[in-house]
Amino acid sequence: MPAVGKKYRAAAQAVARPAPYRPEEAVEAVKKAAFAKFDETVEVAVKLGVDPRHADQVVRGTVVLPHGTGKKVRVLVLAQGEKAREAEAAGADFVGPEYIQKIKDGWLECDAVIATPDMMGQVGPLGRILGPRGLMPNPKSGTVTMDVARAVKEVKAGKIEFRVDKTGNVHAPIGKVSFTKEQLLDNLAAFMDAVVRAKPAAAKGTYIRSVTLSSTMGPGVKIDPAVYR
């Protein structure tokens, strides 16, 4: 794909500079460097000073992005009776225990899964399917709850979950290239604040090592990590 290669090289050249960017400069640079014909997702990657092999250094959390991610989130709620009706009223896309069997049969047309505690005995075996896709309901992320209406509304409003990977990086979408600079800055600030607050007590040395902003197809733009220390 030589044309794309040429566009990427030109974009990378346009944002390249020795000094890291301030957040507002980085957002502007990423928006300018985006060249795809679709509305690219803007993503942030944060390198953390933790060793995720140790349980007491695993970084995870959730944050509601003030302006959402720009993506329509399809929510599945595994609940029955009154709680199923609450989930439907709150705007859940798929509701009911019958989806447990559907998932076992290969159905995965959702972006988030919420379950009531009484369903977890049946949901547990789905861990090997949902876990690797980041869809397994979890009390820590608020996706195992009796307050299904609130959970659905939060996810629809832009609640995202983050977790450090085995290389010590955290990745998250913070919006679309079509978002205003202010919207992207608000979302970036909310996400970085959540990551800083999730710092494990066992983490030693510099916690925020590097912060890189990019669009789906565009080059990475490095933000000065000192802003978040």
N, C-alpha and C positions, 0 to 999 in steps of 0.2 A: 504493500500500500504506500507507494512513494509520495502521493499527494498529501496524505495524512502525516507522513514522516516529515515532509517539508514544512507543513503548517506547525507541527509540534516543535520542530527545531527553531522556527521563527519566533514562536511564542516563548520558548525557553530562553532564547537570546534576549527577548524584550524584557523579561523579568529578572534576568541574571544580574547580580551585583554582589560585591564582597560583603557589605554590611547587611545584617538582617533587617527586616521590615518592622515597622510598628504595625499593630493590628489594623488600623484604618487604611494604611498604605497597602498592606497585604491583600485586603478585601478588594480594593480598587484594582490592584495588579491582577488578581485572579479573574475578576470580571472582564478586564480588558483582554486577558490572554485566552479566554475561552473561544474556541473556533468551531465547535461542532454545530451541526444544523438543528440539533435538539436542545432543549433547555437542560443544560448539564447540572448535575448535583454538585454542590460545594461541600467538600469533605475536609475534616481536620484530622491529622495524625499527631499524637503526642508520645514522645519517647520518655518513659519514666525510669527513675533510678530505683527500681525494685527488682527483686528476683522472684518471679511468679512461681518458681518451683517450690517455694516455701509458702505454706497455707496462710501464714500471718503477713505475707506481703502481696496477697492477691488484691487487686484494686477493681472494685465493681460498684455500680450505682445506677441511679436513674435521674433524669432531669426532664422537666417539661420546657421545651424550647418556646420562648415567648411568641414566636411567629410560625411555629410548626416546621416541618421539613419540606413542605411543598408537595409531598407525596400523599396520595389518598391511601389511607391505611385500612386494610380489610381485617376486621376483628372477629375472631371466633370466641364464643363464650361457652364453656362446658359447664352447664348448670341445668337444673330442672325445676319444675313447679313455679313458685312465685319469683324466684331468682332469675329464671329464664325469661319470665315476662318483663322483669325490671331491665334485663340486658337488652331485650328487643326495643323497649321504650327509650332506652338511652342511645340507640343507634347502632347496636352490634349488627354486623353483616350476616353472621351465621351463629345460630344458637341451638344447643341441645346435646344430650349425651350420645345421640346416634352418630355424631361426628367422630367419636372415639374409634368405632369400627371403620368408618370411612378413611381415617388417617392410616389405620393398619392396612387398608386396601390400596393405599397410595395417594389419597387425596391430600393436597397441601396448598390449597388456593387461599391462604390467609397470610397476613404479615405480623399478627400478634395473637397470642392465645391466653385467655383468662379463664380461671377455673375456681369454683367454690371449693372450700376445704373438704366437704363430704364427697367430692368427685375424685379426689387425689388417689384413692385406692385403685380406681380404674385407669386414671391418667398416668400413674407411675410407670407402667410397662411401655408407655410411648416415649420414654426418655431417650432411648437409642435412636428414635426417628426425629423427635423434636429438639433434643439437646444439641446435636451438631449444627442445627440451623438457627440456634439461639431463640427457639420458640417455646421451650419448656416452661410452664408456669412455675413461679417461684415466689414464696412469701416475701423474700427480701426486696424483690423488685415490684411488689404490690400486685402481682398477677395471680396470686392465690388469695382470695378475699371474699368476704360475704357482701362487701359493698361493691357489687359488680357494676352498678350504674356509674359510680364515680370513676372506677377503673377504666370503663369504656370511654367515658368522656375525656379523661386524661390522655389516653392513648390516641384518640382521635384529634385531640388538640395539639399533639406534637410531643408526647412523652416518649423518650427514647431510653434504652438501656445500654450501658457500656460495661465492658469487661476487658481487663488487660490480657493480651495474648501471650504465648509462651516466649516471645522475644522481648517482652516488656513494653509493647506499644498498645495504645488505645486509639481506636478509629471511630469516627462518628460522622453522619451527614448533618450539616447545619443549615441546609436550605438549598435554593436553586440560584443559578446565575441571574435569573430574572428578578430575584429579590432586590430590594434597595440596599445600598451600602449600610444604612442604619439597621435594617432588619437582620442582615448577616452579622453585623457587629454585636447586636443584642443577643443573638443566638450563640455566637462564639463566646461571649462573656459569660452567659449562663452555663454553657458546657464546661468551660475552663474552671469556673467557680466550683462546679460539682466535682470535677476531677481533683482539685486542690483539697476540697473538704473530705474527699474519700481517701486521703493519704493515710496509709497504715502506720501505726505507731512504731512498727519494726523497721520501717524504711530509713536507711542511713544515707547521709551525704545529700547531694543535690537531687531533689525529687523531680522537678520538671527539667528534663535534659534538652529537649528540642520540641518545637511546635511547627508543623508544616501544613499549609493550607493549599488546596488544589481543587480544580474542577475535574469532572469525570475523565475527560480526555486531555486536560491541560497539564502544564508542568507544575511542580511543587514550588511554593513560595515560602521561604523560611521566616518565621516571626521571631523576634528577639524573646527568648524564654525568660529573660529577667523581668519582663512585664508581669509575669505570673508568680514570681517568687516573693 
